[in-house]
Amino acid sequence: MQFEMWWIWFVLAAVFLVGEIFTAGFFLVWLSIGSAAAGILALPAIGVGTSGQLIVFILVSGITFVFGRRFAERVTVKQPPGIGADRFVNREGVVIERIDSAVNTGSVRIGQDEWRATSETGEVIPDGAHIIVTRIDGTHAIVKIIEEGK
């Protein structure tokens, strides 16, 4: 059985397309489009040579990658600040369980929500202290104590 170049290009296009399904972002889809374009030129009715097919694959993949990335950046909505766990950053709260990094304890209440907490500076923060959330790290609120009079 003789393999023709157009078969190889179309199988490669299908492999790239299936690979795109299992990867994050848009990258392999552009290679799939380039492979399909080269496969069309490799059909016996058109009969472009292997070097021409390779050039078309590189050019089409490159051009679709550049314009596709620009399009994706325009239509992709960035998450605004204050959405999800980030909404707790710069919010004040109260320590409900002493924060001590040495024994990995600590909880804070921010509004109606309770979070495991870690001190930003590593200091021990007692129960009842007022804190401010500096950032969220996974499921832990990183906090610092609010100084009296501020």
Long-range contacts (C-beta under 8 A, 24 or more apart in sequence): 4-42, 4-44, 5-39, 5-42, 5-50, 5-53, 6-39, 6-40, 6-42, 6-43, 6-44, 8-39, 8-42, 9-35, 9-36, 9-38, 9-39, 9-42, 9-53, 9-57, 10-35, 10-36, 10-39, 12-39, 13-39, 26-68, 26-69, 26-72, 27-65, 29-68, 30-61, 30-64, 30-65, 30-68, 31-61, 33-60, 33-61, 33-64, 34-58, 34-59, 34-60, 34-61, 34-62, 34-64, 35-61, 85-136, 86-136, 88-113, 88-115, 88-133, 88-136, 88-141, 89-133, 89-134, 89-135, 89-136, 90-132, 90-133, 90-134, 91-132, 91-133, 92-130, 92-131, 92-132, 92-133, 92-146, 93-130, 93-131, 93-132, 93-133, 93-141, 93-143, 94-128, 94-129, 94-130, 94-131, 95-125, 95-126, 95-127, 95-128, 95-129, 95-130, 95-131, 96-127, 97-127, 98-124, 98-125, 98-126, 98-127, 99-124, 99-125, 99-143, 100-124, 108-133, 108-141, 108-143, 110-141, 115-139, 115-140, 115-141, 116-140, 116-141, 117-141, 117-142, 117-143, 118-142, 118-143, 119-143, 119-144, 119-145, 120-144
